[in-house]
């Protein structure tokens, strides 16, 4: 049985920290277990592999990381710092009648509302509402993290951290509180920029990393303000790149497994060189706490957006003005594309740059300036990253062949919804009218539409491919394989032609109250 000798660790303990060969050599040399000439600590230091430490990185970057406190005005309350909070419907103590029970209460406990010095001591110089005109006192309503990116005090954080605020305070790692001004914010990428006045002080700041050097498996360090605790450091690795979490058209997140919790939002994730590889913005968590799945805005996205916010207070994005959706394998097969890639144009917006350039519903954008478009989000991100007024060359797949289009981009309106149709959209079902004529092999019952354009879908076979694709009663078929249809016979004609062309699927354009989308349906059984 192994035991300690002279208070030294057992052989089993040493074997865990050292190597079998090293211990065997020590035993053979001395003949006495563990009575080796050098200390246990020295043996471990010599034989154990070096353990990475993040201390140097943390020491260098921590002064650049701040806690962000967001404040807003709370109108109907007056705080006497004694735990009481009352609403007098806009009136102060002096407005209350002398026989009012609250006035008698405060007099009884030695807090005379007519005592101006006590009044100011309890409520501040501006009275119970904390400001002139009764606008309410500033109260903390949110907190997050941020970091300096310039020595003159520009701070990056998340838009969702500051979006509800009227005033902002940056708290540095040494506890200094600095009033901050909101310079600009961008909801589409969830980024915001604040600025503090250091009165000539130069702040420690950090630089952006090069995304090309960020690899899955790299060590990263997250620094921030989880749960309001202040400067906290966690470490992990980059788990994945290019994550789409459904938050918007510009999703391109890094996934990291460093512990990120509430309050870390807006804080930086560093590589071992102390460069910012991402900005922590979201977590996946059934419990609300860290489960090792966090998402960070990559440095390449943040760098450009932050530069625009610092310059203009807003982000100017290129705008194509077309509704798009992904190209699925079925859709690709239905239109003769060899690969399910690119962005399928559902509808160009009237008067938009895409409309003026001649883009049509059913077009598939396969390349932008000679570079292949992977999917609809890829096109959104690339167009959004370009300057308004830029001329771009698109390669468009139309009627079974590629053709070029030149488009001069417009400016994305601030309130413009970034439309990207979803193949699974579920519009509300109206009452189905009486069935008129069935396209049984497709699981569809159709009839004339109220406006005379297209075919109203009056019935769906629940076991059909059409039902599986999310097509609903009350929607409308406006075209098949980019050919307008007004009767069931029109549909049959197009399908027969598709079969002659060797196609096994046809592309149906479906119109609903939520917009238009394309769905590919099999046509093997259609005569």
LINRA-V208831 format. One record per backbone hydrogen bond with DSSP energy under -1.0 kcal/mol. CO is the residue of the C=O (numbers start at 1). NH is the residue of the N-H. Records with the same first field share a line. If there is no record, write none. Layout:
CO->NH / NH
//
This chain:
5->8
10->14
11->15
12->16
13->17
14->18
19->23
20->24
21->25
22->26
23->27
24->28
25->29
26->30
27->31
32->35
34->36
39->43
40->44
41->45
42->46
43->47
44->48
54->58
55->59
56->60
57->61
58->62
61->64
62->65
64->148
66->146
67->171
68->144
69->169
70->141 / 142
71->166 / 167
72->139
84->80
88->91
92->95
93->96
97->100
100->104
101->105
102->106
103->107
104->108
105->109
106->111
107->110
112->115
114->116
115->119
116->120
117->121
118->122
119->123
120->124
124->127
127->130
131->134
137->74
139->72
142->70
144->68
146->66
147->156
148->206
150->153
151->203
153->196
154->149
155->194
156->147
157->192
158->162
159->163
162->165
167->71
168->180
169->69
170->178
171->67
172->175
176->172
178->170
181->195
184->193
186->190 / 191
191->186
192->157
193->183 / 184
194->155
195->181
198->201
207->276
210->213
211->214
215->218
218->238
220->236
221->270
222->234
224->232
225->228
226->229
232->224
234->222
236->220
237->257
238->217
240->255
243->253
248->251
253->243
254->296
255->239 / 240
256->294
261->264
262->227
264->267
265->145
267->280
268->223
269->277 / 278
270->221
271->274
275->271
276->209
277->299
278->269
279->297
280->266
282->295
293->284
294->256
295->281 / 282
296->254
297->279
298->302
299->303
300->304
301->305
302->306
303->307
304->308
305->309
306->310
307->311
308->312
309->313
317->412
319->410
320->354
321->349
323->346 / 347
324->421
325->344
328->332
329->333
330->334
331->335
332->337
339->341
343->365
344->325
345->362
347->323
349->352
352->356
353->357
354->359
355->358
360->363
363->345
364->397
365->343
366->373
367->395
368->371
371->368
375->379
376->380
377->381
378->382
379->383
380->384
381->385
383->386
386->318
387->390
390->409
392->407
393->369
394->405
395->366 / 367
396->403
397->364
398->401
401->398
403->396
405->394
407->392
409->389
410->319
413->416
417->419
422->425
437->446
439->442 / 444
440->443
443->461
444->439
445->458 / 459
446->437
447->456
449->452
455->477
456->447
457->474
459->445
461->464
464->468
465->469
466->471
467->470
472->475
475->457
476->511
477->455
478->485
479->509
480->483
483->480
487->491
488->492
489->493
490->494
491->495
492->496
493->497
494->498
495->499
496->500
497->501
498->503
499->502
504->523
506->521
507->481
508->519
509->478
510->517
511->476
512->515
515->512
517->510
519->508
521->506
523->526
//
